[in-house]
Amino acid sequence: MATFEWPLSVKGDNILWKLPENIRLNDNIIVREDEYAVFLRDGKAMAYIDRPDRYALTSLNVPYVGKIVEFLTGFRQGAEVFYLAKKPFEAKFGSKQPYPFRDRDFGIVNLRLFGEFRWKIKEPANFINQFVGTENLATGAQIEERIREQMVVAMFDGLGEMKERGIQVLDLAANLLEIEQIVLAKTKPHFDPYGLEIQKISGLYITLPEEVQKAVDARASMTVTGTGYMQYQSAQAMREAANNPSGGAGAGVGVGAGIAMGYQMAGQMQPTQPGAPPPPMVSGKPCVKCGIVVPTGQKFCGSCGATQEGQPCPKCKAAVPAGQKFCGSCGTPIG
């Protein structure tokens, strides 16, 4: 007769622990408050103990562990026993493959999902049958990896429902809490066959491809600043050129982008007529007769032919243009 228990020295944060030797009739087994003890034969869970106590596996305590005693009676090679932890576990998940999300504006967008969740063993028999008996997983690390994979499947299922509701890529960030609750509701059919319960989902993070993220950022910037697409692109070109450390080539690009932007802004500020060239800029003085600008150094008006040379007033000495009969300054007649 031997006594078996899950040693505290190897318990820690482990999900399960297998007794190193088979248990037999008349042996004793200790089950603590935070443990299950599951008995297996031929890879199938036959019974389990979920109440803390010290159990003597004899015919004397049939009312307490009758099924286990019946299971062990006449079974010469004994039975395998697994201890399982009752406490909840915290874990993280992340999609190895992207989820193709069809968006009205951006087309097919490959999303990647990351998050955290809390889970616990709810049905120890189902847990052992699925992970140990069916999938032949022997370690806690293997089981945790399988649980994370199923968590991603549930996430994809939840995103599919959100997509059917018409949600777009730009709406995902504002609906993360709702997505978490939808996925949490969908975990029950995914995890019940494994004897698991997902208690909480948190820290959900959905990443977009780099090119889609840039397009989203550009749209947000244009909305905030009220600029058009071409204006935004020109401003981005100036910024990238200014940050380009490639020496003269970068400086040239920056100058060119700045000039282009300057012309574009000037054109938007001044009204233009299609097909009409801008009037030439002429320096000079108005004609003394018709008022047309006469270029500096020209003696006659190119429009009316009037001479632009005059004579001094005999009284005030002010310049009197040719053809005038009175001084425009003092009114003295010009002979």
SEPA-512629 format. One record per residue (C-alpha): residue in three letters; chain; x, y, z; residue number from 1. Coordinates in steps of 0.001 Angstrom, whole numbers, padded with zeros to 6 digits. Each point is the difference from the previous one (the first is absolute). Layout:
! residues N
<rec ALA, A, <X, Y, Z>, NUM>
...
This chain:
! residues 335
<rec MET, A, <000000, 000000, 000000>, 1>
<rec ALA, A, <001383, 003412, -001028>, 2>
<rec THR, A, <-001078, 003610, 000368>, 3>
<rec PHE, A, <000087, 002393, -002953>, 4>
<rec GLU, A, <-000300, 003772, -000297>, 5>
<rec TRP, A, <001022, 002923, -002237>, 6>
<rec PRO, A, <003251, 001220, 001623>, 7>
<rec LEU, A, <000016, 003709, 000728>, 8>
<rec SER, A, <003615, 000151, -001186>, 9>
<rec VAL, A, <-001070, -000769, -003592>, 10>
<rec LYS, A, <-003443, 001575, 000050>, 11>
<rec GLY, A, <000678, 003704, -000533>, 12>
<rec ASP, A, <-002030, 001378, -002930>, 13>
<rec ASN, A, <-000270, -003342, -001800>, 14>
<rec ILE, A, <-003278, -000954, -001624>, 15>
<rec LEU, A, <000314, -003748, 000543>, 16>
<rec TRP, A, <002292, -002624, 001472>, 17>
<rec LYS, A, <000027, -003738, -000568>, 18>
<rec LEU, A, <000802, -002457, 002781>, 19>
<rec PRO, A, <003306, -001658, -000894>, 20>
<rec GLU, A, <-001471, -003461, 000797>, 21>
<rec ASN, A, <-003394, -001589, -000340>, 22>
<rec ILE, A, <-002392, -000091, 002950>, 23>
<rec ARG, A, <-001570, -003268, 001239>, 24>
<rec LEU, A, <-002814, -001156, 002216>, 25>
<rec ASN, A, <000639, 000717, 003709>, 26>
<rec ASP, A, <002363, 002903, -000770>, 27>
<rec ASN, A, <-000666, 003439, 001492>, 28>
<rec ILE, A, <-000309, 003243, -001916>, 29>
<rec ILE, A, <-000001, 003562, 001308>, 30>
<rec VAL, A, <-001994, 002706, -001793>, 31>
<rec ARG, A, <000361, 003631, 001049>, 32>
<rec GLU, A, <-002426, 002925, -000264>, 33>
<rec ASP, A, <001472, 001279, -003277>, 34>
<rec GLU, A, <000317, -003358, -001791>, 35>
<rec TYR, A, <-001847, -002644, -001973>, 36>
<rec ALA, A, <001155, -003629, -000101>, 37>
<rec VAL, A, <-000968, -001783, -003223>, 38>
<rec PHE, A, <000271, -003786, -000499>, 39>
<rec LEU, A, <000709, -001344, -003495>, 40>
<rec ARG, A, <-000066, -003378, -001689>, 41>
<rec ASP, A, <000894, -000561, -003665>, 42>
<rec GLY, A, <000269, 003753, -000525>, 43>
<rec LYS, A, <-003533, 000722, 001233>, 44>
<rec ALA, A, <-001034, 001748, 003209>, 45>
<rec MET, A, <-002062, -002430, 002074>, 46>
<rec ALA, A, <-000616, 002128, 003107>, 47>
<rec TYR, A, <001334, 002975, 001915>, 48>
<rec ILE, A, <000068, 001435, 003526>, 49>
<rec ASP, A, <-000693, 003715, 000426>, 50>
<rec ARG, A, <-000446, 000245, 003794>, 51>
<rec PRO, A, <003001, 000518, 002281>, 52>
<rec ASP, A, <000766, -002939, 002303>, 53>
<rec ARG, A, <002143, -003079, 000545>, 54>
<rec TYR, A, <-001516, -002976, -001779>, 55>
<rec ALA, A, <000707, -003673, 000745>, 56>
<rec LEU, A, <-000821, -001923, -003142>, 57>
<rec THR, A, <-001556, -003063, 001656>, 58>
<rec SER, A, <-003401, -001623, -000051>, 59>
<rec LEU, A, <-000656, 001568, 003436>, 60>
<rec ASN, A, <-000677, 003470, -001396>, 61>
<rec VAL, A, <-002036, -000957, -003017>, 62>
<rec PRO, A, <-002628, 002739, 000662>, 63>
<rec TYR, A, <002697, 002638, -000553>, 64>
<rec VAL, A, <002099, -001420, -002831>, 65>
<rec GLY, A, <-002010, -003003, -001020>, 66>
<rec LYS, A, <000482, 000478, -003718>, 67>
<rec ILE, A, <003770, 000266, 000406>, 68>
<rec VAL, A, <000164, -003111, 002208>, 69>
<rec GLU, A, <-002126, -001899, -002500>, 70>
<rec PHE, A, <002298, 001237, -002706>, 71>
<rec LEU, A, <003104, -001239, 001858>, 72>
<rec THR, A, <-001379, -003357, 001165>, 73>
<rec GLY, A, <001684, -002818, -001893>, 74>
<rec PHE, A, <002018, 002454, -002062>, 75>
<rec ARG, A, <003465, -001474, 000482>, 76>
<rec GLN, A, <002129, 002633, -001692>, 77>
<rec GLY, A, <-001599, 002857, 001937>, 78>
<rec ALA, A, <-001195, 003352, -001386>, 79>
<rec GLU, A, <001532, 003261, -001155>, 80>
<rec VAL, A, <-000782, 003054, 002088>, 81>
<rec PHE, A, <000277, 003642, -001070>, 82>
<rec TYR, A, <-000245, 002947, 002338>, 83>
<rec LEU, A, <-001550, 003153, -001473>, 84>
<rec ALA, A, <000051, 003548, 001353>, 85>
<rec LYS, A, <-003341, 001614, 000850>, 86>
<rec LYS, A, <001277, 003576, 000044>, 87>
<rec PRO, A, <-000427, 002347, -002990>, 88>
<rec PHE, A, <002952, 000722, -002288>, 89>
<rec GLU, A, <000982, 003175, -001814>, 90>
<rec ALA, A, <001234, -000390, -003585>, 91>
<rec LYS, A, <000645, 001960, -003181>, 92>
<rec PHE, A, <-000967, -000766, -003566>, 93>
<rec GLY, A, <001044, 001243, -003418>, 94>
<rec SER, A, <-000848, -000960, -003562>, 95>
<rec LYS, A, <002813, -001721, -001895>, 96>
<rec GLN, A, <-001862, 000511, -003267>, 97>
<rec PRO, A, <-001833, 003248, -000894>, 98>
<rec TYR, A, <-003770, 000180, -000122>, 99>
<rec PRO, A, <-001255, 001237, -003428>, 100>
<rec PHE, A, <-002599, 002686, 000728>, 101>
<rec ARG, A, <-001968, 001347, -002973>, 102>
<rec ASP, A, <-000387, 003770, 000375>, 103>
<rec ARG, A, <-002185, 002266, -002130>, 104>
<rec ASP, A, <002710, 002664, -000404>, 105>
<rec PHE, A, <003281, -001932, 000150>, 106>
<rec GLY, A, <-000991, -003365, -001486>, 107>
<rec ILE, A, <001543, -003126, 001570>, 108>
<rec VAL, A, <001930, 001032, 003127>, 109>
<rec ASN, A, <002162, -002576, 001812>, 110>
<rec LEU, A, <-000491, 000533, 003744>, 111>
<rec ARG, A, <002157, -001400, 002779>, 112>
<rec LEU, A, <-001468, -000502, 003465>, 113>
<rec PHE, A, <001577, 000014, 003444>, 114>
<rec GLY, A, <-001483, -000091, 003470>, 115>
<rec GLU, A, <-000230, -001574, 003448>, 116>
<rec PHE, A, <-002513, -002385, 001545>, 117>
<rec ARG, A, <-000751, -001843, 003234>, 118>
<rec TRP, A, <-001021, -003662, -000048>, 119>
<rec LYS, A, <-000541, -002928, 002353>, 120>
<rec ILE, A, <-000831, -003697, -000077>, 121>
<rec LYS, A, <-003739, -000492, 000435>, 122>
<rec GLU, A, <-000478, -003699, -000873>, 123>
<rec PRO, A, <003127, -002021, 000891>, 124>
<rec ALA, A, <-001168, -003165, -001762>, 125>
<rec ASN, A, <-000553, 001832, -003308>, 126>
<rec PHE, A, <003326, 001783, 000425>, 127>
<rec ILE, A, <001938, -003259, 000422>, 128>
<rec ASN, A, <-001901, -001822, -002744>, 129>
<rec GLN, A, <000672, 002728, -002557>, 130>
<rec PHE, A, <003543, 001081, 000760>, 131>
<rec VAL, A, <001549, -003155, 001443>, 132>
<rec GLY, A, <-002154, -002769, -001455>, 133>
<rec THR, A, <-000866, 001340, -003483>, 134>
<rec GLU, A, <002824, 002427, -000808>, 135>
<rec ASN, A, <002651, -001754, 002099>, 136>
<rec LEU, A, <001336, 003238, 001513>, 137>
<rec ALA, A, <002090, -000744, 003050>, 138>
<rec THR, A, <001300, 003381, 001183>, 139>
<rec GLY, A, <-001569, 003252, 001150>, 140>
<rec ALA, A, <001877, 001947, -002712>, 141>
<rec GLN, A, <-001537, -002137, -002749>, 142>
<rec ILE, A, <-003472, 000428, 001466>, 143>
<rec GLU, A, <000390, 003774, 000359>, 144>
<rec GLU, A, <001075, 000272, -003641>, 145>
<rec ARG, A, <-003096, -001939, -001083>, 146>
<rec ILE, A, <-002246, 002253, 002117>, 147>
<rec ARG, A, <001551, 003124, -001570>, 148>
<rec GLU, A, <-000672, -001391, -003463>, 149>
<rec GLN, A, <-003658, -000552, 000869>, 150>
<rec MET, A, <-000154, 003522, 001417>, 151>
<rec VAL, A, <001090, 001423, -003364>, 152>
<rec VAL, A, <-002693, -002089, -001729>, 153>
<rec ALA, A, <-002612, 001526, 002318>, 154>
<rec MET, A, <001379, 003476, -000765>, 155>
<rec PHE, A, <-000330, -000582, -003740>, 156>
<rec ASP, A, <-003567, -001189, 000548>, 157>
<rec GLY, A, <-000796, 003204, 001924>, 158>
<rec LEU, A, <001538, 002243, -002679>, 159>
<rec GLY, A, <-002054, -001806, -002616>, 160>
<rec GLU, A, <-003173, 000938, 001877>, 161>
<rec MET, A, <001111, 003627, 000271>, 162>
<rec LYS, A, <000700, 000047, -003729>, 163>
<rec GLU, A, <-003510, -001303, -000701>, 164>
<rec ARG, A, <-001346, 002918, 002057>, 165>
<rec GLY, A, <001702, 002406, -002402>, 166>
<rec ILE, A, <002893, 001152, 002163>, 167>
<rec GLN, A, <002948, 001466, -001946>, 168>
<rec VAL, A, <003740, -000010, 000665>, 169>
<rec LEU, A, <-000136, 003600, 001221>, 170>
<rec ASP, A, <-002621, -000999, 002598>, 171>
<rec LEU, A, <001978, -002836, 001621>, 172>
<rec ALA, A, <001969, 002133, 002456>, 173>
<rec ALA, A, <-003175, 001597, 001348>, 174>
<rec ASN, A, <-001697, -003379, 000508>, 175>
<rec LEU, A, <002695, -002091, 001693>, 176>
<rec LEU, A, <-001983, -000441, 003221>, 177>
<rec GLU, A, <-003067, -001146, -001929>, 178>
<rec ILE, A, <002137, -002408, -002039>, 179>
<rec GLU, A, <001434, -001455, 003222>, 180>
<rec GLN, A, <-003506, -000678, 001358>, 181>
<rec ILE, A, <-001176, -001547, -003268>, 182>
<rec VAL, A, <003024, -002302, -000096>, 183>
<rec LEU, A, <-000467, -000898, 003671>, 184>
<rec ALA, A, <-003555, -001144, -000779>, 185>
<rec LYS, A, <001286, -002091, -002901>, 186>
<rec THR, A, <002633, -001806, 002066>, 187>
<rec LYS, A, <-002563, -002298, 001657>, 188>
<rec PRO, A, <-000669, -002243, -003038>, 189>
<rec HIS, A, <003715, 000090, -000849>, 190>
<rec PHE, A, <001265, -001057, 003449>, 191>
<rec ASP, A, <-002799, -002084, 001552>, 192>
<rec PRO, A, <001202, -003197, -001760>, 193>
<rec TYR, A, <003413, 000569, 001631>, 194>
<rec GLY, A, <-001474, 000403, 003475>, 195>
<rec LEU, A, <001196, 003613, 000160>, 196>
<rec GLU, A, <-001587, 003312, 000897>, 197>
<rec ILE, A, <001255, 003367, -001294>, 198>
<rec GLN, A, <-000755, 002486, 002761>, 199>
<rec LYS, A, <001338, 003235, -001453>, 200>
<rec ILE, A, <001520, 001543, -003127>, 201>
<rec SER, A, <001976, 003234, 000254>, 202>
<rec GLY, A, <002736, 002061, -001620>, 203>
<rec LEU, A, <-001253, -000720, -003524>, 204>
<rec TYR, A, <002271, 001550, -002628>, 205>
<rec ILE, A, <-000642, -000121, -003757>, 206>
<rec THR, A, <002777, 001089, -002366>, 207>
<rec LEU, A, <-000400, 001143, -003601>, 208>
<rec PRO, A, <002473, -000492, -002857>, 209>
<rec GLU, A, <002474, 002874, -000254>, 210>
<rec GLU, A, <-001387, 001338, -003261>, 211>
<rec VAL, A, <-003581, -000005, 001329>, 212>
<rec GLN, A, <001110, 001693, 003228>, 213>
<rec LYS, A, <001683, 002755, -002046>, 214>
<rec ALA, A, <-003181, 000484, -002035>, 215>
<rec VAL, A, <-002074, 000209, 003200>, 216>
<rec ASP, A, <002417, 002551, 001472>, 217>
<rec ALA, A, <-000073, 002041, -003219>, 218>
<rec ARG, A, <-003798, 000060, -000043>, 219>
<rec ALA, A, <-000098, 001091, 003633>, 220>
<rec SER, A, <002516, 002799, -000682>, 221>
<rec MET, A, <-001939, 001280, -003018>, 222>
<rec THR, A, <-003209, -000003, 002028>, 223>
<rec VAL, A, <001562, 001976, 002851>, 224>
<rec THR, A, <001782, 002575, -002188>, 225>
<rec GLY, A, <-002677, 000264, -002683>, 226>
<rec THR, A, <002563, -000428, -002801>, 227>
<rec GLY, A, <-000436, -001759, -003302>, 228>
<rec TYR, A, <001889, -003090, -001109>, 229>
<rec MET, A, <002512, 001867, -002228>, 230>
<rec GLN, A, <000734, 002560, 002718>, 231>
<rec TYR, A, <000543, -002767, 002507>, 232>
<rec GLN, A, <002329, -001885, -002356>, 233>
<rec SER, A, <002037, 003140, -000664>, 234>
<rec ALA, A, <000368, 000681, 003705>, 235>
<rec GLN, A, <001062, -003602, 000600>, 236>
<rec ALA, A, <002597, 000266, -002776>, 237>
<rec MET, A, <001455, 003119, 001621>, 238>
<rec ARG, A, <000143, -001707, 003391>, 239>
<rec GLU, A, <001658, -003144, -001344>, 240>
<rec ALA, A, <002523, 002048, -001968>, 241>
<rec ALA, A, <000872, 002039, 003082>, 242>
<rec ASN, A, <000591, -003195, 001985>, 243>
<rec ASN, A, <002005, -001645, -002786>, 244>
<rec PRO, A, <003648, -000234, 001113>, 245>
<rec SER, A, <001308, -000702, -003528>, 246>
<rec GLY, A, <001839, 003323, -000377>, 247>
<rec GLY, A, <-000330, 002041, -003165>, 248>
<rec ALA, A, <-002507, -002287, -001620>, 249>
<rec GLY, A, <-002336, 000349, 002963>, 250>
<rec ALA, A, <000482, 003770, 000047>, 251>
<rec GLY, A, <-000853, 000222, -003676>, 252>
<rec VAL, A, <-003174, -001966, 000489>, 253>
<rec GLY, A, <-000952, 002218, 002918>, 254>
<rec VAL, A, <000532, 003211, -001970>, 255>
<rec GLY, A, <-001940, -001337, -002966>, 256>
<rec ALA, A, <-002890, -001111, 002180>, 257>
<rec GLY, A, <000000, 003391, 001751>, 258>
<rec ILE, A, <-000133, 001905, -003280>, 259>
<rec ALA, A, <-002796, -002201, -001294>, 260>
<rec MET, A, <-001942, 000505, 003196>, 261>
<rec GLY, A, <000569, 003773, -000164>, 262>
<rec TYR, A, <-001340, 000243, -003523>, 263>
<rec GLN, A, <-002968, -002160, 000905>, 264>
<rec MET, A, <-000912, 002181, 002981>, 265>
<rec ALA, A, <000503, 003217, -001965>, 266>
<rec GLY, A, <-002237, -001311, -002744>, 267>
<rec GLN, A, <-002725, -000788, 002510>, 268>
<rec MET, A, <000176, 003484, 001535>, 269>
<rec GLN, A, <-000251, 001978, -003282>, 270>
<rec PRO, A, <-002891, -000247, -002495>, 271>
<rec THR, A, <001017, -001040, -003478>, 272>
<rec GLN, A, <-001682, -000113, -003375>, 273>
<rec PRO, A, <000603, -003082, -002103>, 274>
<rec GLY, A, <002186, 000754, -003027>, 275>
<rec ALA, A, <000798, 003643, 000963>, 276>
<rec PRO, A, <003717, 000716, 000629>, 277>
<rec PRO, A, <000814, 002306, 002924>, 278>
<rec PRO, A, <000609, 003700, -001011>, 279>
<rec PRO, A, <003675, 001037, -000247>, 280>
<rec MET, A, <001499, 002108, 002759>, 281>
<rec VAL, A, <001194, 003433, -001388>, 282>
<rec SER, A, <001964, 002653, 001915>, 283>
<rec GLY, A, <-000508, 003685, -000981>, 284>
<rec LYS, A, <-002338, 003016, 000373>, 285>
<rec PRO, A, <-003517, 000730, -001315>, 286>
<rec CYS, A, <-000231, 001903, -003303>, 287>
<rec VAL, A, <-000600, 003757, 000537>, 288>
<rec LYS, A, <-002891, -000153, -002465>, 289>
<rec CYS, A, <-001691, -003455, -000047>, 290>
<rec GLY, A, <001248, -001531, 003268>, 291>
<rec ILE, A, <001504, -003192, -001521>, 292>
<rec VAL, A, <003231, -001045, 001740>, 293>
<rec VAL, A, <003000, 001210, -001978>, 294>
<rec PRO, A, <003176, -002042, 000654>, 295>
<rec THR, A, <002837, 001799, 001722>, 296>
<rec GLY, A, <002269, 001809, -002522>, 297>
<rec GLN, A, <-002660, 000181, -002764>, 298>
<rec LYS, A, <-000653, 003628, -001198>, 299>
<rec PHE, A, <-003318, -000568, -001792>, 300>
<rec CYS, A, <-003115, -001987, 000975>, 301>
<rec GLY, A, <-000331, -003184, -001959>, 302>
<rec SER, A, <-003798, 000326, 000063>, 303>
<rec CYS, A, <-000794, 003662, -000864>, 304>
<rec GLY, A, <003409, 001294, -001128>, 305>
<rec ALA, A, <000060, 002882, 002490>, 306>
<rec THR, A, <003449, 001208, 001013>, 307>
<rec GLN, A, <000915, -000685, 003599>, 308>
<rec GLU, A, <002525, 002865, 000273>, 309>
<rec GLY, A, <-001101, 003324, 001556>, 310>
<rec GLN, A, <001381, 003397, 001158>, 311>
<rec PRO, A, <000423, 001703, 003411>, 312>
<rec CYS, A, <-002644, 002437, 001240>, 313>
<rec PRO, A, <001350, 003597, -000307>, 314>
<rec LYS, A, <-001312, 000786, 003490>, 315>
<rec CYS, A, <000316, -003079, 002247>, 316>
<rec LYS, A, <002421, -001940, -002185>, 317>
<rec ALA, A, <-002195, -003154, 000224>, 318>
<rec ALA, A, <000183, -002375, -002993>, 319>
<rec VAL, A, <-002851, 000653, -002459>, 320>
<rec PRO, A, <-000621, -002813, -002542>, 321>
<rec ALA, A, <-000001, 000966, -003636>, 322>
<rec GLY, A, <-003368, 001139, -001371>, 323>
<rec GLN, A, <-001295, 001480, 003264>, 324>
<rec LYS, A, <-000894, 003771, -000018>, 325>
<rec PHE, A, <000062, 000540, 003765>, 326>
<rec CYS, A, <002291, -001201, 002797>, 327>
<rec GLY, A, <-001641, -002774, 001925>, 328>
<rec SER, A, <001694, 001161, 003199>, 329>
<rec CYS, A, <-000570, 003813, 000118>, 330>
<rec GLY, A, <-002319, 000746, -002999>, 331>
<rec THR, A, <002453, 002296, -001786>, 332>
<rec PRO, A, <-000724, 000179, -003787>, 333>
<rec ILE, A, <002604, -001701, -002141>, 334>
<rec GLY, A, <000971, 002067, -002999>, 335>
